[in-house]
Amino acid sequence: MKQAITLATCLLLFAVWGCSTSHRVEVAPVEVKPIHITIDVNVKVDKELDNFFSDIDEAAEQEAPDAQ
């Protein structure tokens, strides 16, 4: 009977020891760098294209009322 109790106690201790876990998480410092975005080139090109094709747009607007 004493051996059964000792065996049961050992099994219980091993079960408790096997179910216990520990985790360690280390977090390194995060470096945030500034981001620079320029869209001036796209805006300038768009304006230049509007200026370049403005004479074609005006001619199309003048012809459109005559066609109807």
Secondary structure by P-SEA (a helix, b strand, c coil): caaaaaaaaaaaaaaaaaabbbbbbbbcbbbbbbbbbbaaaaaaaaaaaaaaaaaaaaaaaaaccccc
